Amino acid sequence: MRAVAGTWSDAGRLAGELAEGLGRHGVRSEIFEAHGIALVGIWSVRVTVWCEWENGAWRFRWSLSDGSGTGRWEYTVCPCSAMETAVERIWDLCQERYGRMYGAAGLRPYQGP
């Protein structure tokens, strides 16, 4: 969702940069934004990454849990200023989840529709 057609908030712009970085690894994602928060959804492996303002800086936050267990959900964060680090950490999580969910060695690069 965009606040005004053709414009992104700061959160939306950062989420877009993250989605582009993940796209270079072949990860397909969707971006949604509203009320100063944006998220990047990687639905094939149940990963949602929030881009949010916290303590004077933008950060990405995502769950390390996938909802399949009964324990506490664990979250981690990475500053948006460390974009490549965030891309690599989320890529690693996607690879791990793909293997668990689909029994394959790794995430298959997106080939398009």
The first five atom37 places (N, CA, C, CB, O) and aatype in JSON, in Angstrom:
{
  "aatype": [12, 1, 0, 19, 0, 7, 16, 17, 15, 3, 0, 7, 1, 10, 0, 7, 6, 10, 0, 6, 7, 10, 7, 1, 8, 7, 19, 1, 15, 6, 9, 13, 6, 0, 8, 7, 9, 0, 10, 19, 7, 9, 17, 15, 19, 1, 19, 16, 19, 17, 4, 6, 17, 6, 2, 7, 0, 17, 1, 13, 1, 17, 15, 10, 15, 3, 7, 15, 7, 16, 7, 1, 17, 6, 18, 16, 19, 4, 14, 4, 15, 0, 12, 6, 16, 0, 19, 6, 1, 9, 17, 3, 10, 4, 5, 6, 1, 18, 7, 1, 12, 18, 7, 0, 0, 7, 10, 1, 14, 18, 5, 7, 14],
  "atom_mask": [
    [1, 1, 1, 1, 1],
    [1, 1, 1, 1, 1],
    [1, 1, 1, 1, 1],
    [1, 1, 1, 1, 1],
    [1, 1, 1, 1, 1],
    [1, 1, 1, 0, 1],
    [1, 1, 1, 1, 1],
    [1, 1, 1, 1, 1],
    [1, 1, 1, 1, 1],
    [1, 1, 1, 1, 1],
    [1, 1, 1, 1, 1],
    [1, 1, 1, 0, 1],
    [1, 1, 1, 1, 1],
    [1, 1, 1, 1, 1],
    [1, 1, 1, 1, 1],
    [1, 1, 1, 0, 1],
    [1, 1, 1, 1, 1],
    [1, 1, 1, 1, 1],
    [1, 1, 1, 1, 1],
    [1, 1, 1, 1, 1],
    [1, 1, 1, 0, 1],
    [1, 1, 1, 1, 1],
    [1, 1, 1, 0, 1],
    [1, 1, 1, 1, 1],
    [1, 1, 1, 1, 1],
    [1, 1, 1, 0, 1],
    [1, 1, 1, 1, 1],
    [1, 1, 1, 1, 1],
    [1, 1, 1, 1, 1],
    [1, 1, 1, 1, 1],
    [1, 1, 1, 1, 1],
    [1, 1, 1, 1, 1],
    [1, 1, 1, 1, 1],
    [1, 1, 1, 1, 1],
    [1, 1, 1, 1, 1],
    [1, 1, 1, 0, 1],
    [1, 1, 1, 1, 1],
    [1, 1, 1, 1, 1],
    [1, 1, 1, 1, 1],
    [1, 1, 1, 1, 1],
    [1, 1, 1, 0, 1],
    [1, 1, 1, 1, 1],
    [1, 1, 1, 1, 1],
    [1, 1, 1, 1, 1],
    [1, 1, 1, 1, 1],
    [1, 1, 1, 1, 1],
    [1, 1, 1, 1, 1],
    [1, 1, 1, 1, 1],
    [1, 1, 1, 1, 1],
    [1, 1, 1, 1, 1],
    [1, 1, 1, 1, 1],
    [1, 1, 1, 1, 1],
    [1, 1, 1, 1, 1],
    [1, 1, 1, 1, 1],
    [1, 1, 1, 1, 1],
    [1, 1, 1, 0, 1],
    [1, 1, 1, 1, 1],
    [1, 1, 1, 1, 1],
    [1, 1, 1, 1, 1],
    [1, 1, 1, 1, 1],
    [1, 1, 1, 1, 1],
    [1, 1, 1, 1, 1],
    [1, 1, 1, 1, 1],
    [1, 1, 1, 1, 1],
    [1, 1, 1, 1, 1],
    [1, 1, 1, 1, 1],
    [1, 1, 1, 0, 1],
    [1, 1, 1, 1, 1],
    [1, 1, 1, 0, 1],
    [1, 1, 1, 1, 1],
    [1, 1, 1, 0, 1],
    [1, 1, 1, 1, 1],
    [1, 1, 1, 1, 1],
    [1, 1, 1, 1, 1],
    [1, 1, 1, 1, 1],
    [1, 1, 1, 1, 1],
    [1, 1, 1, 1, 1],
    [1, 1, 1, 1, 1],
    [1, 1, 1, 1, 1],
    [1, 1, 1, 1, 1],
    [1, 1, 1, 1, 1],
    [1, 1, 1, 1, 1],
    [1, 1, 1, 1, 1],
    [1, 1, 1, 1, 1],
    [1, 1, 1, 1, 1],
    [1, 1, 1, 1, 1],
    [1, 1, 1, 1, 1],
    [1, 1, 1, 1, 1],
    [1, 1, 1, 1, 1],
    [1, 1, 1, 1, 1],
    [1, 1, 1, 1, 1],
    [1, 1, 1, 1, 1],
    [1, 1, 1, 1, 1],
    [1, 1, 1, 1, 1],
    [1, 1, 1, 1, 1],
    [1, 1, 1, 1, 1],
    [1, 1, 1, 1, 1],
    [1, 1, 1, 1, 1],
    [1, 1, 1, 0, 1],
    [1, 1, 1, 1, 1],
    [1, 1, 1, 1, 1],
    [1, 1, 1, 1, 1],
    [1, 1, 1, 0, 1],
    [1, 1, 1, 1, 1],
    [1, 1, 1, 1, 1],
    [1, 1, 1, 0, 1],
    [1, 1, 1, 1, 1],
    [1, 1, 1, 1, 1],
    [1, 1, 1, 1, 1],
    [1, 1, 1, 1, 1],
    [1, 1, 1, 1, 1],
    [1, 1, 1, 0, 1],
    [1, 1, 1, 1, 1]
  ],
  "atom_positions": [
    [[0.84, -1.15, 0.0], [0.0, 0.0, 0.0], [0.9, 1.23, 0.0], [-0.96, -0.01, 1.21], [1.9, 1.26, 0.71]],
    [[0.55, 2.21, -0.77], [1.29, 3.46, -0.79], [0.41, 4.57, -0.25], [1.78, 3.8, -2.21], [-0.79, 4.6, -0.5]],
    [[1.02, 5.48, 0.49], [0.24, 6.57, 1.06], [-0.3, 7.49, -0.03], [1.1, 7.37, 2.06], [-1.47, 7.87, 0.01]],
    [[0.53, 7.85, -0.98], [0.14, 8.68, -2.11], [0.67, 7.98, -3.35], [0.68, 10.16, -1.99], [1.82, 7.54, -3.37]],
    [[-0.16, 7.87, -4.37], [0.25, 7.17, -5.59], [1.61, 7.67, -6.07], [-0.8, 7.33, -6.7], [1.8, 8.88, -6.25]],
    [[2.54, 6.75, -6.28], [3.85, 7.1, -6.81], [4.87, 7.52, -5.78], [0.0, 0.0, 0.0], [6.01, 7.82, -6.15]],
    [[4.52, 7.56, -4.5], [5.49, 7.96, -3.48], [5.59, 6.89, -2.41], [5.1, 9.31, -2.85], [4.64, 6.16, -2.13]],
    [[6.76, 6.82, -1.83], [7.0, 5.89, -0.72], [7.42, 6.71, 0.5], [8.1, 4.83, -1.08], [8.05, 7.75, 0.36]],
    [[7.07, 6.24, 1.66], [7.59, 6.82, 2.89], [9.05, 6.39, 3.04], [6.74, 6.37, 4.13], [9.55, 5.6, 2.24]],
    [[9.73, 6.92, 4.04], [11.11, 6.47, 4.3], [11.14, 4.97, 4.55], [11.71, 7.23, 5.51], [12.02, 4.27, 4.06]],
    [[10.16, 4.49, 5.33], [10.09, 3.05, 5.61], [9.88, 2.27, 4.32], [8.97, 2.74, 6.61], [10.52, 1.24, 4.11]],
    [[9.0, 2.74, 3.47], [8.74, 2.07, 2.2], [9.96, 2.05, 1.29], [0.0, 0.0, 0.0], [10.23, 1.05, 0.63]],
    [[10.69, 3.15, 1.26], [11.91, 3.22, 0.44], [12.94, 2.21, 0.94], [12.5, 4.65, 0.47], [13.57, 1.52, 0.13]],
    [[13.14, 2.13, 2.25], [14.1, 1.17, 2.82], [13.65, -0.27, 2.59], [14.28, 1.43, 4.32], [14.46, -1.14, 2.28]],
    [[12.34, -0.51, 2.73], [11.81, -1.85, 2.45], [12.06, -2.2, 0.99], [10.3, -1.92, 2.78], [12.37, -3.35, 0.67]],
    [[11.91, -1.23, 0.1], [12.19, -1.45, -1.32], [13.64, -1.81, -1.58], [0.0, 0.0, 0.0], [13.93, -2.69, -2.39]],
    [[14.55, -1.14, -0.88], [15.97, -1.47, -1.03], [16.25, -2.89, -0.55], [16.84, -0.46, -0.25], [17.03, -3.62, -1.16]],
    [[15.62, -3.27, 0.56], [15.79, -4.62, 1.06], [15.25, -5.64, 0.06], [15.09, -4.79, 2.42], [15.91, -6.64, -0.23]],
    [[14.06, -5.37, -0.47], [13.46, -6.28, -1.46], [14.34, -6.41, -2.7], [12.05, -5.79, -1.85], [14.47, -7.5, -3.26]],
    [[14.94, -5.31, -3.14], [15.85, -5.36, -4.29], [17.08, -6.21, -3.98], [16.29, -3.94, -4.69], [17.51, -7.01, -4.81]],
    [[17.63, -6.04, -2.78], [18.79, -6.85, -2.38], [18.46, -8.32, -2.33], [0.0, 0.0, 0.0], [19.24, -9.16, -2.79]],
    [[17.3, -8.65, -1.78], [16.88, -10.05, -1.74], [16.6, -10.56, -3.15], [15.62, -10.21, -0.86], [16.87, -11.72, -3.46]],
    [[16.07, -9.69, -3.99], [15.8, -10.07, -5.38], [17.06, -10.47, -6.13], [0.0, 0.0, 0.0], [17.01, -11.32, -7.02]],
    [[18.18, -9.86, -5.78], [19.46, -10.24, -6.42], [19.84, -11.67, -6.08], [20.59, -9.28, -5.99], [20.63, -12.3, -6.78]],
    [[19.28, -12.2, -4.98], [19.49, -13.6, -4.59], [18.38, -14.5, -5.13], [19.55, -13.72, -3.07], [18.38, -15.7, -4.88]],
    [[17.45, -13.91, -5.88], [16.35, -14.69, -6.43], [15.15, -14.83, -5.52], [0.0, 0.0, 0.0], [14.28, -15.66, -5.77]],
    [[15.08, -14.01, -4.47], [13.97, -14.09, -3.52], [12.86, -13.14, -3.96], [14.45, -13.75, -2.08], [13.07, -11.94, -4.1]],
    [[11.69, -13.7, -4.16], [10.52, -12.9, -4.53], [9.84, -12.41, -3.27], [9.53, -13.71, -5.42], [9.63, -13.19, -2.34]],
    [[9.49, -11.13, -3.22], [8.85, -10.57, -2.05], [7.84, -9.51, -2.47], [9.89, -9.97, -1.08], [7.81, -9.08, -3.62]],
    [[7.02, -9.08, -1.51], [6.06, -8.01, -1.72], [6.26, -6.98, -0.61], [4.6, -8.55, -1.73], [6.62, -7.32, 0.51]],
    [[6.01, -5.71, -0.95], [6.16, -4.61, 0.01], [4.8, -4.02, 0.3], [7.13, -3.53, -0.54], [3.99, -3.79, -0.6]],
    [[4.56, -3.76, 1.58], [3.35, -3.08, 2.04], [3.78, -1.99, 3.0], [2.35, -4.07, 2.73], [4.73, -2.17, 3.76]],
    [[3.1, -0.86, 2.96], [3.42, 0.2, 3.92], [2.16, 0.94, 4.32], [4.43, 1.18, 3.32], [1.22, 1.09, 3.55]],
    [[2.16, 1.4, 5.55], [1.07, 2.21, 6.09], [1.5, 2.78, 7.42], [-0.23, 1.39, 6.23], [2.18, 2.11, 8.2]],
    [[1.11, 4.0, 7.69], [1.31, 4.63, 9.0], [2.77, 4.63, 9.45], [0.47, 3.92, 10.04], [3.04, 4.43, 10.63]],
    [[3.69, 4.86, 8.54], [5.1, 4.97, 8.89], [5.84, 3.67, 9.11], [0.0, 0.0, 0.0], [6.99, 3.67, 9.53]],
    [[5.18, 2.55, 8.83], [5.81, 1.24, 8.94], [5.68, 0.55, 7.58], [5.16, 0.37, 10.08], [4.67, 0.7, 6.9]],
    [[6.7, -0.18, 7.2], [6.63, -0.95, 5.96], [7.04, -2.38, 6.28], [7.54, -0.34, 4.83], [7.78, -2.63, 7.22]],
    [[6.54, -3.3, 5.47], [6.99, -4.68, 5.64], [7.3, -5.29, 4.29], [5.94, -5.51, 6.38], [6.74, -4.91, 3.26]],
    [[8.21, -6.24, 4.34], [8.58, -7.04, 3.18], [8.12, -8.46, 3.49], [10.15, -6.97, 2.88], [8.59, -9.07, 4.45]],
    [[7.21, -8.97, 2.69], [6.69, -10.31, 2.89], [7.33, -11.29, 1.91], [0.0, 0.0, 0.0], [7.28, -11.09, 0.69]],
    [[7.91, -12.34, 2.45], [8.49, -13.42, 1.66], [7.62, -14.63, 1.96], [10.04, -13.68, 2.0], [7.95, -15.46, 2.8]],
    [[6.51, -14.71, 1.27], [5.44, -15.63, 1.63], [5.81, -17.09, 1.41], [4.22, -15.31, 0.84], [5.29, -17.96, 2.12]],
    [[6.69, -17.39, 0.47], [7.02, -18.79, 0.18], [7.69, -19.49, 1.37], [7.94, -18.86, -1.03], [7.64, -20.72, 1.47]],
    [[8.3, -18.71, 2.26], [8.97, -19.31, 3.42], [8.49, -18.69, 4.74], [10.49, -19.14, 3.3], [9.13, -18.83, 5.78]],
    [[7.37, -18.01, 4.69], [6.74, -17.43, 5.89], [7.65, -16.47, 6.65], [6.29, -18.53, 6.81], [7.78, -16.57, 7.87]],
    [[8.29, -15.57, 5.94], [9.14, -14.56, 6.57], [8.52, -13.19, 6.31], [10.61, -14.62, 6.02], [8.19, -12.84, 5.18]],
    [[8.36, -12.43, 7.38], [7.88, -11.05, 7.29], [8.91, -10.17, 7.98], [6.46, -10.88, 7.93], [9.28, -10.41, 9.12]],
    [[9.37, -9.14, 7.26], [10.37, -8.22, 7.8], [9.73, -6.85, 7.91], [11.65, -8.18, 6.89], [9.23, -6.31, 6.92]],
    [[9.75, -6.28, 9.11], [9.23, -4.95, 9.34], [10.37, -3.93, 9.24], [8.54, -4.86, 10.72], [11.49, -4.19, 9.67]],
    [[10.06, -2.8, 8.67], [10.98, -1.67, 8.68], [10.33, -0.62, 9.58], [11.28, -1.11, 7.21], [9.24, -0.13, 9.28]],
    [[10.99, -0.29, 10.67], [10.38, 0.58, 11.66], [11.39, 1.55, 12.25], [9.74, -0.25, 12.77], [12.6, 1.3, 12.22]],
    [[10.88, 2.65, 12.78], [11.68, 3.66, 13.44], [11.75, 3.32, 14.92], [11.09, 5.09, 13.22], [10.72, 3.15, 15.57]],
    [[12.96, 3.21, 15.46], [13.12, 2.87, 16.87], [14.33, 3.59, 17.44], [13.27, 1.33, 17.06], [15.43, 3.47, 16.9]],
    [[14.14, 4.33, 18.49], [15.24, 5.03, 19.18], [16.09, 5.88, 18.25], [16.12, 4.03, 19.89], [17.32, 5.87, 18.34]],
    [[15.44, 6.61, 17.36], [16.14, 7.55, 16.51], [16.8, 6.97, 15.27], [0.0, 0.0, 0.0], [17.61, 7.64, 14.64]],
    [[16.47, 5.74, 14.92], [17.08, 5.13, 13.72], [16.11, 4.12, 13.11], [18.43, 4.44, 14.08], [15.26, 3.55, 13.8]],
    [[16.25, 3.9, 11.82], [15.47, 2.88, 11.13], [16.12, 1.53, 11.33], [15.34, 3.2, 9.63], [17.34, 1.39, 11.33]],
    [[15.26, 0.51, 11.51], [15.77, -0.84, 11.66], [14.81, -1.84, 11.0], [15.96, -1.18, 13.16], [13.62, -1.56, 10.82]],
    [[15.36, -2.99, 10.65], [14.56, -4.12, 10.19], [14.38, -5.06, 11.37], [15.23, -4.85, 8.97], [15.29, -5.24, 12.18]],
    [[13.19, -5.65, 11.48], [12.91, -6.61, 12.54], [12.16, -7.78, 11.92], [12.08, -5.97, 13.7], [11.24, -7.59, 11.13]],
    [[12.56, -9.0, 12.28], [11.89, -10.19, 11.77], [11.96, -11.29, 12.8], [12.51, -10.65, 10.45], [12.79, -11.28, 13.71]],
    [[11.06, -12.25, 12.64], [10.98, -13.37, 13.57], [11.89, -14.49, 13.13], [9.54, -13.87, 13.69], [11.98, -14.82, 11.94]],
    [[12.56, -15.08, 14.09], [13.36, -16.28, 13.83], [12.5, -17.52, 13.94], [14.56, -16.36, 14.79], [12.89, -18.6, 13.51]],
    [[11.3, -17.37, 14.54], [10.36, -18.47, 14.7], [9.45, -18.51, 13.48], [9.52, -18.31, 16.01], [9.2, -17.49, 12.83]],
    [[8.96, -19.7, 13.17], [8.07, -19.81, 12.01], [6.65, -20.18, 12.39], [8.61, -20.82, 11.04], [5.82, -20.44, 11.52]],
    [[6.37, -20.22, 13.67], [5.03, -20.53, 14.13], [4.73, -22.01, 14.26], [0.0, 0.0, 0.0], [3.63, -22.38, 14.66]],
    [[5.69, -22.85, 13.93], [5.43, -24.29, 13.99], [5.64, -24.87, 15.38], [6.33, -25.01, 13.0], [5.15, -25.96, 15.67]],
    [[6.36, -24.16, 16.22], [6.61, -24.66, 17.58], [5.62, -24.08, 18.57], [0.0, 0.0, 0.0], [4.74, -23.28, 18.22]],
    [[5.78, -24.5, 19.8], [4.88, -24.0, 20.84], [5.58, -23.05, 21.8], [4.28, -25.17, 21.61], [4.97, -22.55, 22.75]],
    [[6.86, -22.8, 21.57], [7.62, -21.93, 22.47], [7.42, -20.46, 22.17], [0.0, 0.0, 0.0], [6.58, -20.09, 21.35]],
    [[8.21, -19.64, 22.84], [8.16, -18.2, 22.63], [8.69, -17.84, 21.26], [8.97, -17.48, 23.7], [9.6, -18.48, 20.74]],
    [[8.11, -16.82, 20.68], [8.61, -16.3, 19.41], [9.87, -15.5, 19.69], [7.53, -15.43, 18.7], [9.93, -14.74, 20.66]],
    [[10.86, -15.66, 18.86], [12.11, -14.92, 18.98], [12.25, -13.99, 17.78], [13.33, -15.88, 19.07], [11.98, -14.37, 16.64]],
    [[12.67, -12.76, 18.06], [12.85, -11.76, 17.01], [14.29, -11.29, 17.01], [11.88, -10.57, 17.2], [15.0, -11.4, 18.01]],
    [[14.71, -10.78, 15.88], [16.02, -10.17, 15.79], [15.89, -8.88, 15.01], [17.05, -11.13, 15.13], [14.89, -8.66, 14.32]],
    [[16.88, -8.03, 15.11], [16.86, -6.75, 14.41], [18.21, -6.51, 13.74], [16.53, -5.59, 15.39], [19.22, -7.09, 14.1]],
    [[18.17, -5.62, 12.75], [19.39, -5.18, 12.08], [19.15, -3.75, 11.63], [19.76, -6.12, 10.85], [18.1, -3.45, 11.06]],
    [[20.09, -2.85, 11.88], [19.88, -1.46, 11.45], [19.79, -1.39, 9.93], [21.02, -0.56, 11.98], [20.51, -2.08, 9.21]],
    [[18.91, -0.53, 9.46], [18.78, -0.35, 8.01], [20.06, 0.21, 7.39], [17.61, 0.58, 7.7], [20.3, 0.04, 6.19]],
    [[20.87, 0.85, 8.2], [22.15, 1.38, 7.69], [23.12, 0.25, 7.34], [22.8, 2.31, 8.73], [24.12, 0.48, 6.66]],
    [[22.83, -0.97, 7.79], [23.64, -2.15, 7.47], [22.86, -3.03, 6.48], [24.02, -2.97, 8.77], [22.63, -4.21, 6.74]],
    [[22.45, -2.44, 5.37], [21.56, -3.1, 4.41], [22.09, -4.44, 3.94], [21.33, -2.2, 3.22], [21.35, -5.42, 3.93]],
    [[23.35, -4.52, 3.53], [23.88, -5.79, 3.01], [23.91, -6.87, 4.09], [25.29, -5.58, 2.45], [23.7, -8.05, 3.8]],
    [[24.18, -6.47, 5.32], [24.14, -7.43, 6.43], [22.72, -7.97, 6.61], [24.63, -6.78, 7.75], [22.52, -9.17, 6.78]],
    [[21.74, -7.07, 6.56], [20.34, -7.49, 6.68], [19.97, -8.44, 5.55], [19.39, -6.27, 6.68], [19.34, -9.47, 5.79]],
    [[20.36, -8.1, 4.32], [20.05, -8.97, 3.17], [20.65, -10.35, 3.38], [20.6, -8.35, 1.86], [19.96, -11.35, 3.17]],
    [[21.89, -10.43, 3.8], [22.55, -11.73, 3.98], [21.9, -12.54, 5.11], [24.05, -11.54, 4.27], [21.71, -13.74, 4.97]],
    [[21.57, -11.87, 6.22], [20.95, -12.59, 7.34], [19.56, -13.11, 6.97], [20.85, -11.67, 8.57], [19.2, -14.24, 7.32]],
    [[18.79, -12.3, 6.26], [17.45, -12.73, 5.86], [17.55, -13.81, 4.79], [16.62, -11.54, 5.34], [16.77, -14.76, 4.8]],
    [[18.5, -13.69, 3.87], [18.73, -14.73, 2.86], [19.06, -16.06, 3.54], [19.88, -14.32, 1.9], [18.52, -17.1, 3.15]],
    [[19.93, -16.03, 4.54], [20.27, -17.26, 5.26], [19.04, -17.87, 5.92], [21.36, -16.97, 6.32], [18.85, -19.09, 5.89]],
    [[18.2, -17.03, 6.53], [16.98, -17.52, 7.16], [16.05, -18.14, 6.11], [16.26, -16.38, 7.9], [15.46, -19.2, 6.34]],
    [[15.92, -17.5, 4.97], [15.07, -18.03, 3.9], [15.59, -19.38, 3.42], [15.01, -17.04, 2.71], [14.8, -20.3, 3.19]],
    [[16.88, -19.51, 3.27], [17.49, -20.78, 2.85], [17.17, -21.88, 3.86], [19.02, -20.63, 2.69], [16.77, -22.99, 3.49]],
    [[17.35, -21.57, 5.13], [17.11, -22.55, 6.19], [15.64, -22.96, 6.22], [17.54, -21.98, 7.57], [15.32, -24.15, 6.3]],
    [[14.75, -21.98, 6.15], [13.31, -22.29, 6.17], [12.89, -23.08, 4.94], [12.5, -21.0, 6.26], [12.08, -24.0, 5.04]],
    [[13.42, -22.73, 3.79], [13.06, -23.44, 2.57], [13.43, -24.92, 2.7], [13.78, -22.82, 1.34], [12.64, -25.8, 2.35]],
    [[14.62, -25.18, 3.21], [15.05, -26.56, 3.39], [14.15, -27.32, 4.34], [0.0, 0.0, 0.0], [13.82, -28.48, 4.08]],
    [[13.74, -26.68, 5.44], [12.85, -27.32, 6.41], [11.45, -27.54, 5.86], [12.79, -26.5, 7.68], [10.83, -28.58, 6.1]],
    [[10.96, -26.56, 5.13], [9.58, -26.62, 4.65], [9.41, -27.54, 3.45], [9.11, -25.25, 4.29], [8.41, -28.25, 3.33]],
    [[10.39, -27.53, 2.55], [10.24, -28.24, 1.29], [11.2, -29.41, 1.12], [10.44, -27.28, 0.16], [11.15, -30.12, 0.12]],
    [[12.08, -29.62, 2.1], [12.99, -30.75, 2.04], [14.03, -30.64, 0.94], [0.0, 0.0, 0.0], [14.55, -31.65, 0.48]],
    [[14.33, -29.45, 0.53], [15.31, -29.23, -0.53], [16.55, -28.57, 0.07], [14.72, -28.36, -1.67], [16.52, -28.03, 1.17]],
    [[17.64, -28.62, -0.68], [18.91, -28.09, -0.21], [18.91, -26.57, -0.08], [20.01, -28.52, -1.13], [19.7, -26.03, 0.69]],
    [[18.07, -25.89, -0.8], [18.09, -24.44, -0.73], [16.97, -23.81, -1.51], [0.0, 0.0, 0.0], [16.26, -24.47, -2.27]],
    [[16.83, -22.52, -1.31], [15.8, -21.75, -1.98], [16.07, -21.73, -3.48], [15.73, -20.33, -1.43], [17.18, -21.45, -3.91]],
    [[15.07, -22.03, -4.24], [15.2, -21.96, -5.7], [15.06, -20.52, -6.13], [14.15, -22.86, -6.41], [14.14, -19.83, -5.69]],
    [[15.95, -20.04, -6.98], [15.79, -18.67, -7.48], [14.46, -18.51, -8.19], [16.94, -18.3, -8.42], [14.02, -19.41, -8.9]],
    [[13.84, -17.36, -8.0], [12.57, -17.06, -8.65], [12.79, -16.95, -10.15], [11.95, -15.76, -8.09], [13.71, -16.26, -10.6]],
    [[11.94, -17.63, -10.92], [12.07, -17.63, -12.38], [11.03, -16.76, -13.06], [11.96, -19.05, -12.91], [11.01, -16.68, -14.29]],
    [[10.17, -16.12, -12.3], [9.13, -15.27, -12.9], [7.86, -16.06, -13.15], [0.0, 0.0, 0.0], [7.83, -17.28, -12.97]],
    [[6.8, -15.35, -13.56], [5.5, -16.02, -13.78], [5.52, -16.98, -14.95], [4.42, -14.98, -14.0], [4.51, -17.61, -15.25]]
  ]
}
